[in-house]
């Protein structure tokens, strides 16, 4: 079985979680005419800034799009390796949004790593730690199933 099929992909390519902040997957689930499902690449058209938090997709650069790519694991946050990358990704997102620019933050399925960066950017922009998780999950049901990420958002520390 293709390992991409065991990830909880959404049928929607991305979702708006805050003003000018979208999260999504590099791939999405599609239903084929045969009734079977497949996973296909999401082309991030219409986004001037794309932040990719997974290896997949970072290799596809699009002309005219500012693309920041960091591959981090969808697991525990290792301070010495991951935290600085999260800070940079959240900062880039927040700065673009503060200028009125639409940003797509993506990872493989658009559920955990992308939602983590979105939450951190929303907090930097003045959002409350207590509400950003609920706000993100209300528009992207698969978001933040990673308990390490939820604790990081809630506590602001590892």
BABAKOL-454622 format. One record per residue (C-alpha): z, y, x; chain. Coordinates in pm, whole numbers. Each point is the difference from the previous one (the first is absolute). Example, Ala and Ser with C-alpha at 12.3 -4.5 7.8 and 13.67 -1.06 7.14 Angstrom:
# BABAKOL-454622
<pz: 780 py: -450 px: 1230 cadena: A> .
<pz: -66 py: 344 px: 137 cadena: A> .
This chain:
# BABAKOL-454622
<pz: 0 py: 0 px: 0 cadena: A> .
<pz: -85 py: 349 px: 120 cadena: A> .
<pz: 334 py: 164 px: 105 cadena: A> .
<pz: -114 py: 327 px: -157 cadena: A> .
<pz: 30 py: -165 px: -343 cadena: A> .
<pz: 373 py: -71 px: 24 cadena: A> .
<pz: 87 py: 369 px: 30 cadena: A> .
<pz: 82 py: 178 px: -326 cadena: A> .
<pz: -310 py: 217 px: -24 cadena: A> .
<pz: -47 py: 254 px: -275 cadena: A> .
<pz: -319 py: 23 px: -202 cadena: A> .
<pz: 21 py: 378 px: 38 cadena: A> .
<pz: -113 py: 128 px: 339 cadena: A> .
<pz: 266 py: 273 px: 15 cadena: A> .
<pz: 251 py: 196 px: -205 cadena: A> .
<pz: 117 py: 359 px: 12 cadena: A> .
<pz: 374 py: 3 px: 73 cadena: A> .
<pz: 47 py: 377 px: 44 cadena: A> .
<pz: -212 py: 312 px: 14 cadena: A> .
<pz: -288 py: -80 px: 240 cadena: A> .
<pz: 170 py: -321 px: 124 cadena: A> .
<pz: -167 py: -331 px: -81 cadena: A> .
<pz: 90 py: -350 px: 114 cadena: A> .
<pz: -231 py: -295 px: 1 cadena: A> .
<pz: -123 py: -306 px: 171 cadena: A> .
<pz: -274 py: -51 px: 249 cadena: A> .
<pz: -97 py: -284 px: -232 cadena: A> .
<pz: 14 py: -49 px: -376 cadena: A> .
<pz: -20 py: -297 px: -232 cadena: A> .
<pz: -318 py: -36 px: -208 cadena: A> .
<pz: -96 py: -248 px: -268 cadena: A> .
<pz: -340 py: -156 px: 61 cadena: A> .
<pz: -252 py: -84 px: -274 cadena: A> .
<pz: 91 py: -366 px: 53 cadena: A> .
<pz: 359 py: 77 px: -104 cadena: A> .
<pz: 133 py: -50 px: 352 cadena: A> .
<pz: 166 py: 279 px: 196 cadena: A> .
<pz: -85 py: 138 px: 339 cadena: A> .
<pz: 137 py: 266 px: 231 cadena: A> .
<pz: -237 py: 281 px: 99 cadena: A> .
<pz: 16 py: 304 px: 225 cadena: A> .
<pz: 97 py: 334 px: -160 cadena: A> .
<pz: -217 py: 285 px: 125 cadena: A> .
<pz: 231 py: 307 px: 7 cadena: A> .
<pz: -263 py: 243 px: -134 cadena: A> .
<pz: 123 py: 341 px: -104 cadena: A> .
<pz: 297 py: 22 px: 235 cadena: A> .
<pz: -24 py: 255 px: 284 cadena: A> .
<pz: 303 py: -159 px: 170 cadena: A> .
<pz: 70 py: -375 px: 23 cadena: A> .
<pz: 315 py: -145 px: 158 cadena: A> .
<pz: -36 py: -375 px: 66 cadena: A> .
<pz: 320 py: -194 px: 68 cadena: A> .
<pz: -161 py: -340 px: 56 cadena: A> .
<pz: -244 py: -129 px: 258 cadena: A> .
<pz: -260 py: -81 px: -264 cadena: A> .
<pz: -194 py: 308 px: -99 cadena: A> .
<pz: 93 py: 201 px: 308 cadena: A> .
<pz: -316 py: -131 px: 161 cadena: A> .
<pz: -219 py: 159 px: -268 cadena: A> .
<pz: -29 py: 369 px: 78 cadena: A> .
<pz: -176 py: 218 px: -253 cadena: A> .
<pz: -196 py: 310 px: 98 cadena: A> .
<pz: 168 py: 318 px: -118 cadena: A> .
<pz: 338 py: -165 px: -64 cadena: A> .
<pz: 306 py: 66 px: 214 cadena: A> .
<pz: 137 py: -348 px: 56 cadena: A> .
<pz: 337 py: -83 px: 152 cadena: A> .
<pz: 52 py: -370 px: 63 cadena: A> .
<pz: 322 py: -177 px: 96 cadena: A> .
<pz: 52 py: -371 px: -48 cadena: A> .
<pz: 358 py: -89 px: -86 cadena: A> .
<pz: 139 py: -328 px: -131 cadena: A> .
<pz: 101 py: -38 px: -363 cadena: A> .
<pz: 351 py: -108 px: 97 cadena: A> .
<pz: 314 py: 136 px: 165 cadena: A> .
<pz: -26 py: 344 px: 158 cadena: A> .
<pz: 51 py: -14 px: 375 cadena: A> .
<pz: 129 py: 343 px: 97 cadena: A> .
<pz: -146 py: 21 px: 349 cadena: A> .
<pz: -347 py: -101 px: -114 cadena: A> .
<pz: -49 py: 84 px: -365 cadena: A> .
<pz: 217 py: 298 px: -89 cadena: A> .
<pz: -195 py: 256 px: 209 cadena: A> .
<pz: -328 py: -119 px: -155 cadena: A> .
<pz: 145 py: 36 px: -350 cadena: A> .
<pz: 121 py: 350 px: 85 cadena: A> .
<pz: -345 py: 102 px: 124 cadena: A> .
<pz: -181 py: -152 px: -299 cadena: A> .
<pz: 239 py: 169 px: -247 cadena: A> .
<pz: -32 py: 332 px: 184 cadena: A> .
<pz: -382 py: -11 px: 3 cadena: A> .
<pz: 4 py: -84 px: -372 cadena: A> .
<pz: 242 py: 279 px: -84 cadena: A> .
<pz: -192 py: 258 px: 205 cadena: A> .
<pz: -333 py: -89 px: -162 cadena: A> .
<pz: 153 py: 9 px: -349 cadena: A> .
<pz: 168 py: 335 px: 70 cadena: A> .
<pz: -352 py: 137 px: 65 cadena: A> .
<pz: -125 py: -139 px: -331 cadena: A> .
<pz: -184 py: -294 px: 156 cadena: A> .
<pz: -23 py: -335 px: -177 cadena: A> .
<pz: 137 py: -288 px: 213 cadena: A> .
<pz: -47 py: -374 px: -41 cadena: A> .
<pz: 268 py: -208 px: 170 cadena: A> .
<pz: -104 py: -362 px: 17 cadena: A> .
<pz: 106 py: -334 px: 133 cadena: A> .
<pz: -143 py: -345 px: -69 cadena: A> .
<pz: 96 py: -31 px: -369 cadena: A> .
<pz: 127 py: 352 px: -69 cadena: A> .
<pz: 352 py: -107 px: -87 cadena: A> .
<pz: 253 py: 34 px: 282 cadena: A> .
<pz: -103 py: 180 px: 318 cadena: A> .
<pz: -204 py: 261 px: -187 cadena: A> .
<pz: 283 py: 54 px: -251 cadena: A> .
<pz: 254 py: 36 px: 282 cadena: A> .
<pz: -200 py: 278 px: 168 cadena: A> .
<pz: -59 py: 170 px: -335 cadena: A> .
<pz: 373 py: -9 px: -78 cadena: A> .
<pz: 88 py: 145 px: 342 cadena: A> .
<pz: -256 py: 279 px: -44 cadena: A> .
<pz: 131 py: 75 px: -349 cadena: A> .
<pz: 356 py: 20 px: 134 cadena: A> .
<pz: -112 py: 233 px: 282 cadena: A> .
<pz: -160 py: 220 px: -266 cadena: A> .
<pz: 332 py: 26 px: -188 cadena: A> .
<pz: -2 py: -313 px: -218 cadena: A> .
<pz: 328 py: -174 px: -70 cadena: A> .
<pz: 60 py: -337 px: 166 cadena: A> .
<pz: 142 py: -129 px: -328 cadena: A> .
<pz: -317 py: 65 px: -198 cadena: A> .
<pz: -299 py: -53 px: 230 cadena: A> .
<pz: 18 py: -381 px: -20 cadena: A> .
<pz: 1 py: 6 px: -378 cadena: A> .
<pz: -277 py: 262 px: -7 cadena: A> .
<pz: -225 py: -210 px: 224 cadena: A> .
<pz: 71 py: -326 px: -181 cadena: A> .
<pz: -74 py: 163 px: -336 cadena: A> .
<pz: -367 py: 36 px: 99 cadena: A> .
<pz: -39 py: -294 px: 240 cadena: A> .
<pz: 192 py: -302 px: -128 cadena: A> .
<pz: -33 py: -198 px: 324 cadena: A> .
<pz: 145 py: 285 px: 208 cadena: A> .
<pz: 303 py: -41 px: 223 cadena: A> .
<pz: 79 py: -366 px: -42 cadena: A> .
<pz: 104 py: 0 px: 367 cadena: A> .
<pz: 382 py: 27 px: -5 cadena: A> .
<pz: 10 py: 143 px: 355 cadena: A> .
<pz: -219 py: 291 px: -105 cadena: A> .
<pz: 204 py: 68 px: -313 cadena: A> .
<pz: 322 py: 13 px: 204 cadena: A> .
<pz: -165 py: 229 px: 254 cadena: A> .
<pz: -109 py: 240 px: -275 cadena: A> .
<pz: 338 py: -10 px: -176 cadena: A> .
<pz: 210 py: 44 px: 315 cadena: A> .
<pz: -231 py: 197 px: 225 cadena: A> .
<pz: 93 py: -222 px: 291 cadena: A> .
<pz: -52 py: -349 px: 131 cadena: A> .
